[in-house]
Amino acid sequence: MINNKQKDQILKIWNSYSSSDKLVLDTKGNVLPNIDGEREKAIESLQEYLNEFVNGKIDIHEFKTTVDSFNKRNNLWGFTATKGQMFFNQLVRNSENKIDRLVSLLKKVLVEPKDLEEALEHIQTLENYCIENYKDAKDRRKVANPSSVGYFLSYFWQIQNHKEWPIIYTSLTISFEEINLWRPFENQKEAYSYFFKLNEEVKLLLEKETSKKISNWQVEHAFWKFKGNPNKEKKTVVEKNVEKETSEDSETKLSITANFKLEDYLFPKVAKLIEIGADTEQSSSKKGNQFENLVSEVFKLMDFDVQSLGQGYGRTPDAIIKFPEEHTAFLVDAKAYTNGYSLGLDDRAIKEYISYHTPILKKEGYTKIGFIIVSNSFKSNFEEFINDITWNTEIKRFILLQSEALLYLLAYKSKDRLTLPNIIETLISLNSPITSKQIIEEYDDV
C-alpha cells in the first residue's frame, strides 16, 4: 500500500513531529498540552452516556443533547463540527416518523464492533439508512449526509476502544492525499476499510523505525502537525506605522483557517462585502447602501425571507429576515464602518426599531424574534446593552456578526448543504461578536 518514497515522507513527517513541541490545538485554536490525558478522562463520561442510551436509560434526544453539551465543553475530537453533531442532529430530525427504527439501528452500530469486518457492516447499514432518507428527501440539504457516516461511527468506536479504532478525520485524508496515499471512494465502507488498513500500516512503519508502540492518537497528532490541523497559527506581517490592533482583530488574524478557499463558495458580488465595508473612497451614504444591499443578499442566499428596508424607510432597521416555518425573525442592521462599529448614539434608534417592529411581527405569528448587527468589526463592549435589550424587550437574541463570519456561514451553507435551521441554531448559540474563527470551528471537522 505504501511505496518507498511515501515511506520516506511519512518518516519525515514523524521526525518533524517528534522533534517539535508536540503541542496540539483544539478546534477553537486553544493549546491542549495533554490532549491524550484529557481524552482518557473524557472517555469515561462519554462511555457512560453511550451505555445509558444503549441500555434504554435515556432516549435518543437526551443522548444527542448530552453528547453535544459535553463536546462543546470538552472539544477534544472535533465532534461539534459538520460530520459529528450536525450529522447527528439531522439524522434524528429527519427520522421522527420512524424514530424507533433509528434507535434500534444506532444501538447496534454505535457499539464497538468485534472486528473490521463487522465495523464495515455497521458502516454500510447506517450509510444505507442515510441514502434511503437522502433519496426520499424533498430537500436533500436537510438530511444527514451519507458521507459523514465513517467519521460519526469511528468517533463512537474510538470512545470505547481508542487503541483499536482510528477516526477517519478529513484532516487525515487530506494529509494522506498530500503524499498520494488517498483517493475518492464510492462509499463509506470502502473508504474506512482503506483508511483503517493504511493507518495500521503507518503505525507498523513507525514502530519499526522507533522500536516503540505507536498509537492511533500519535499518528493523528503527527499528521495534524504536518498538514491536516486547520488550527495552525498563521504568521501575520505587521506593517510599520500601522495603529495597534485590538485584541479581537489580532485574534481573528491569528486564528484557525478553513479547509477550503472562501471565494470558491461565494458569488463574486457578495464576496465584496468585506471590501465595501472597509472602503474609504466612497461617500458614507453610498457605501452604506451597498453594504446593506449585500448583507440582505447574503441572507436571501441562506434561504431567509428578506424584507429590505434601510434608506428611505425612516427610523427602521435595514432589513427584516424571516423563517416562517419556525416562527423566527430577525431585525438586521448593517454597519459599514471602516474602523469598527461602536454603539454610540444608536442605542436609542435600536430600541425604537424593536418597539415598533416586534408587535407587528408577533401579530404575524413570529414568536422567536432576534436582532442582528452586521459589521466588519466591533469596537465597544455591547454586553450591558445586550443584557438590557434581552431582559426588557421581546428580543430573545441580540447578535453581533462580523462580515467575514457571515460570508463563511454562507460558504458552509453551500459546501455542506446547511439548512436554515442549522444556520439559525448556529447564530443563536455562539457568543457575540461572532467571528469567522467561531464559524470555522463550528463546521470544520479536524
C-alpha positions, 0 to 999 in steps of 0.5 A: 500500500505504501511505496518507498518514497511515501515511506520516506515522507511519512518518516519525515513527517514523524521526525518533524513531529517528534522533534517539535513541541508536540503541542496540539490545538483544539478546534477553537485554536486553544493549546491542549498540552495533554490532549491524550490525558484529557481524552482518557478522562473524557472517555469515561463520561462519554462511555457512560452516556453511550451505555445509558442510551444503549441500555434504554436509560435515556432516549435518543434526544437526551443522548444527542443533547448530552453528547453535544453539551459535553463536546462543546465543553470538552472539544477534544475530537472535533465532534461539534463540527459538520460530520459529528453533531450536525450529522447527528442532529439531522439524522434524528430530525429527519427520522421522527416518523420512524424514530424507533427504527433509528434507535434500534439501528444506532444501538447496534452500530454505535457499539464497538464492533468485534472486528473490521469486518463487522465495523464495515457492516455497521458502516454500510447499514447506517450509510444505507439508512442515510441514502434511503432518507437522502433519496426520499428527501424533498430537500436533500440539504436537510438530511444527514449526509451519507458521507459523514457516516465513517467519521460519526461511527469511528468517533463512537468506536474510538470512545470505547476502544481508542487503541483499536479504532482510528477516526477517519478525520478529513484532516487525515485524508487530506494529509494522506492525499498530500503524499498520494496515499488517498483517493475518492471512494464510492462509499463509506465502507470502502473508504474506512476499510482503506483508511483503517488498513493504511493507518495500521500500516503507518503505525507498523512503519513507525514502530519499526523505525522507533522500536516503540508502540505507536498509537492511533492518537500519535499518528493523528497528532503527527499528521495534524502537525504536518498538514491536516490541523486547520488550527495552525497559527498563521504568521501575520506581517505587521506593517510599520506605522500601522495603529495597534490592533485590538485584541479581537482583530489580532485574534481573528488574524491569528486564528484557525483557517478553513479547509477550503478557499472562501471565494470558491463558495461565494458569488463574486458580488457578495464576496465584496462585502468585506471590501465595501465595508472597509472602503474609504473612497466612497461617500458614507451614504453610498457605501452604506447602501451597498453594504446593506444591499449585500448583507440582505443578499447574503441572507436571501442566499441562506434561504431567509425571507428578506424584507429590505428596508434601510434608506428611505424607510425612516427610523427602521432597521435595514432589513427584516429576515424571516423563517416562517416555518419556525416562527423566527425573525430577525431585525438586521442592521448593517454597519459599514464602518471602516474602523469598527462599529461602536454603539454610540448614539444608536442605542436609542434608534435600536430600541425604537426599531424593536418597539415598533417592529416586534408587535407587528411581527408577533401579530404575524405569528413570529414568536422567536424574534432576534436582532442582528448587527452586521459589521466588519468589526466591533469596537465597544463592549455591547454586553450591558446593552445586550443584557438590557435589550434581552431582559426588557424587550421581546428580543430573545437574541441580540447578535453581533456578526462580523462580515467575514463570519457571515460570508463563511456561514454562507460558504458552509451553507453551500459546501455542506448543504446547511439548512436554515435551521442549522444556520439559525441554531448556529447564530443563536448559540455562539457568543457575540461578536461572532467571528469567522474563527467561531464559524470555522470551528463550528463546521470544520471537522479536524 
